[in-house]
């Protein structure tokens, strides 16, 4: 991964963490663990861990519903153009 891709990944991970902190309820703790970009940076997979693990399915469903809202947040808080398609995935333990 090149330096620019690494910077984009870090920016997306940081903004995702801020967005989740603002939007999520206190039923679970959702932590962004890493972000993976496609080769042409048109798709970003954001990996998260959830505590308690019993809330993982609900948290992932919640994040999937808000993926479009997160793209809007990313558009407002970054200079990324074009914006990548966002996918939230559960980090494998």
C-alpha positions in Angstrom: 0.0 0.0 0.0 1.4 3.4 -1.0 1.7 6.3 1.3 -1.4 8.1 -0.1 -3.5 5.0 0.2 -2.3 4.6 3.8 -3.2 8.2 4.5 -6.7 7.7 3.0 -7.2 4.6 5.0 -6.2 6.4 8.2 -8.5 9.3 7.4 -11.5 7.1 6.8 -10.8 5.1 9.9 -10.6 8.3 12.0 -13.8 9.8 10.5 -15.6 6.4 10.9 -14.7 6.3 14.6 -15.9 9.9 15.1 -19.2 9.2 13.2 -19.8 6.0 15.2 -19.2 7.7 18.5 -21.8 10.4 17.6 -24.4 8.0 16.1 -24.2 4.8 18.2 -26.2 4.1 21.3 -24.7 3.0 24.5 -25.9 -0.6 24.1 -22.5 -1.7 22.7 -19.0 -0.4 22.2 -18.1 -0.3 18.5 -14.4 0.2 17.7 -12.9 0.8 14.3 -9.9 -1.6 14.0 -8.7 -0.9 10.4 -9.7 0.1 7.0 -8.9 -1.6 3.7 -9.0 0.2 0.4 -9.5 -1.3 -3.1 -6.6 -0.9 -5.5 -8.2 2.1 -7.2 -9.6 3.5 -3.8 -13.2 3.4 -5.0 -14.3 1.0 -2.2 -13.4 1.1 1.5 -14.0 -1.8 3.9 -14.2 -0.6 7.5 -13.5 -3.3 10.0 -15.1 -3.0 13.5 -15.1 -4.9 16.7 -18.1 -4.9 19.0 -18.4 -5.4 22.8 -20.3 -7.3 24.0 -19.9 -9.7 21.2 -23.6 -10.7 21.5 -24.5 -7.3 20.0 -22.3 -7.8 16.9 -25.1 -8.6 14.5 -27.2 -5.7 15.7 -24.2 -3.3 15.5 -23.3 -4.4 12.0 -26.9 -4.0 10.8 -27.0 -0.5 12.3 -23.7 0.4 10.6 -24.8 -1.0 7.3 -28.0 1.1 7.4 -25.9 4.2 8.1 -23.2 3.7 5.5 -24.8 6.3 3.2 -24.9 8.8 6.0 -21.3 8.1 6.7 -20.4 8.9 3.1 -22.1 12.2 3.6 -20.1 12.8 6.8 -16.9 11.9 4.9 -17.8 14.4 2.2 -18.2 17.2 4.7 -15.2 16.4 6.8 -12.6 15.4 4.1 -11.4 16.5 0.7 -11.6 12.9 -0.8 -13.0 12.9 -4.3 -14.4 10.7 -5.5 -15.7 9.2 -2.3 -15.3 5.5 -2.0 -18.2 3.1 -1.6 -18.3 2.2 2.1 -18.8 -1.2 3.6 -18.7 -2.1 7.3 -17.4 -5.5 8.3 -16.9 -7.4 11.5 -13.3 -7.9 12.4 -12.5 -11.6 12.8 -11.3 -12.5 16.2 
